[in-house]
Amino acid sequence: MIDFAHALGFTVVAEGVKTAGELAELRSLGCEYGQGYWRRPYALPRRQRIRS
């Protein structure tokens, strides 16, 4: 579908993107834009952040 839209000169917007993994997959397929909601990664406890 993405290639078909590009062949017709359209820009592609994916709807309902829920995870960063879905967004990465869409980008690898050539999708220019995505809309949806995904949660931010959980913050590491302060002690673990200092070590890394």
C-alpha positions in Angstrom: 0.0 0.0 0.0 2.8 2.4 0.8 4.6 1.8 -2.5 1.3 2.2 -4.3 0.6 5.5 -2.6 4.1 6.7 -3.5 3.6 5.7 -7.1 0.6 7.9 -7.2 2.5 10.8 -5.7 1.0 10.7 -2.2 2.6 11.1 1.2 1.7 8.2 3.5 0.3 8.7 7.0 -0.3 5.6 9.2 -2.9 5.8 11.8 -3.2 4.0 15.1 0.6 3.7 15.8 0.8 2.4 19.4 4.4 1.3 20.0 7.8 2.5 19.1 8.3 -0.8 17.3 5.4 -0.2 15.1 6.7 3.2 14.2 10.2 1.8 13.4 8.6 -0.9 11.1 6.5 1.8 9.3 9.6 3.9 8.8 11.5 1.0 7.4 8.7 0.5 4.9 8.9 4.1 3.8 6.0 5.6 5.6 6.6 9.3 6.1 4.3 10.0 9.0 2.5 8.2 11.8 -0.1 9.2 14.3 -1.3 7.5 17.4 -0.2 7.1 21.0 2.6 5.2 22.7 3.9 5.4 26.2 7.2 6.9 27.1 9.8 4.4 28.3 9.8 4.0 32.1 12.6 5.9 33.7 15.3 3.8 35.4 15.8 4.3 39.1 18.4 6.9 39.9 20.9 4.4 41.1 20.9 2.5 37.8 21.1 5.7 35.8 24.3 6.7 37.5 26.0 3.4 36.8 25.3 3.4 33.1 
